[in-house]
Amino acid sequence: MADQLSNIPPLALRFRSYLPVVIDVETGGLDPQKDALLEIAATFLQMDEHGMLSLKYTVSANVEPAKGLGIHEPSMKVNGIKLDNPFRFAITEKDALNKVFEATKKEVKAN
């Protein structure tokens, strides 16, 4: 049995085969049904030989607000996003989510 456990990555053992991922989003408001997703980031963790977690890497994307979804001035003041910034390089919501999902699939496979 101990031999079988030595082949399992420590992160998988600690989290019962679940992959811990820290997700952060910035939106145009508080209503997930009506307000736009503006940024998304997924941070992946690693565990050292002492069981301590640390940052492995982060995947993030600026998102083009989907047409018809809300962008409220109070939210924009809080998140500080300038939608007209030419260096924002926003991508579609679908592409942003695919970027995060692809990185997550890679980490699931590795762990």
C-alpha positions in Angstrom: 0.0 0.0 0.0 2.8 2.5 0.9 4.4 1.7 -2.5 1.1 2.7 -4.3 1.0 6.0 -2.3 4.6 6.9 -3.3 3.4 7.2 -6.9 0.7 9.7 -6.1 1.8 13.4 -6.1 1.7 14.9 -2.6 -0.7 17.6 -3.7 -3.3 15.0 -4.7 -2.9 13.2 -1.4 -3.4 16.4 0.6 -6.5 17.5 -1.2 -8.0 14.0 -1.8 -7.4 14.2 -5.5 -8.9 17.6 -5.9 -6.7 20.4 -7.4 -6.7 23.6 -5.4 -6.9 26.6 -7.7 -7.3 30.2 -6.5 -9.7 32.1 -8.8 -10.1 35.9 -8.9 -12.5 37.8 -11.1 -13.2 41.4 -11.7 -16.7 42.4 -12.9 -18.7 45.3 -14.0 -21.1 44.9 -11.1 -22.4 42.5 -8.4 -25.0 40.6 -10.4 -23.4 37.5 -12.1 -26.5 37.1 -14.4 -26.4 40.7 -15.6 -23.0 42.2 -15.2 -19.9 41.7 -17.4 -16.8 39.7 -16.6 -13.8 42.0 -17.1 -10.8 40.0 -15.8 -10.1 36.5 -14.7 -7.1 34.9 -13.1 -6.3 31.4 -11.9 -3.4 30.8 -9.6 -2.0 27.3 -9.3 -0.3 26.1 -6.1 2.6 23.7 -5.4 3.5 21.9 -2.2 7.0 21.4 -0.9 8.4 18.4 0.9 7.2 19.9 4.2 3.6 20.2 3.0 3.8 24.0 2.7 1.8 25.5 -0.2 3.3 28.2 -2.4 2.5 30.0 -5.7 3.4 27.9 -8.8 2.1 30.3 -11.5 -0.9 32.4 -12.5 -2.8 32.5 -15.8 -4.8 35.6 -16.4 -6.8 37.5 -19.1 -8.4 40.8 -19.6 -11.9 40.2 -20.9 -13.9 42.2 -23.5 -17.2 42.9 -21.8 -20.0 40.9 -23.5 -22.6 43.0 -25.3 -25.7 43.8 -23.3 -24.1 43.1 -19.9 -23.8 45.7 -17.2 -20.8 47.9 -16.4 -21.5 50.1 -13.4 -19.4 53.1 -12.5 -19.1 52.3 -8.7 -17.7 48.9 -9.6 -15.3 50.4 -12.1 -14.0 52.8 -9.4 -13.4 49.8 -7.0 -11.7 47.6 -9.5 -9.8 50.4 -11.3 -10.2 48.9 -14.7 -10.0 51.3 -17.7 -11.9 49.6 -20.5 -10.5 52.0 -23.1 -6.8 51.4 -22.1 -5.0 50.5 -25.4 -2.6 48.2 -23.5 -5.4 46.1 -21.9 -5.4 43.6 -24.8 -8.7 42.1 -23.9 -10.0 38.9 -25.4 -13.4 37.4 -25.6 -14.9 35.8 -22.5 -14.9 32.4 -24.3 -11.1 32.7 -25.1 -10.3 33.9 -21.6 -12.2 31.0 -20.0 -10.5 28.5 -22.4 -7.1 29.9 -21.4 -7.9 29.2 -17.7 -9.5 25.8 -18.4 -6.5 24.6 -20.6 -4.1 25.6 -17.8 -6.3 23.8 -15.3 -6.4 20.6 -17.4 -2.6 20.7 -17.6 -2.3 21.0 -13.8 -4.9 18.2 -13.2 -2.9 15.9 -15.4 0.4 16.8 -13.7 -1.1 16.3 -10.2 
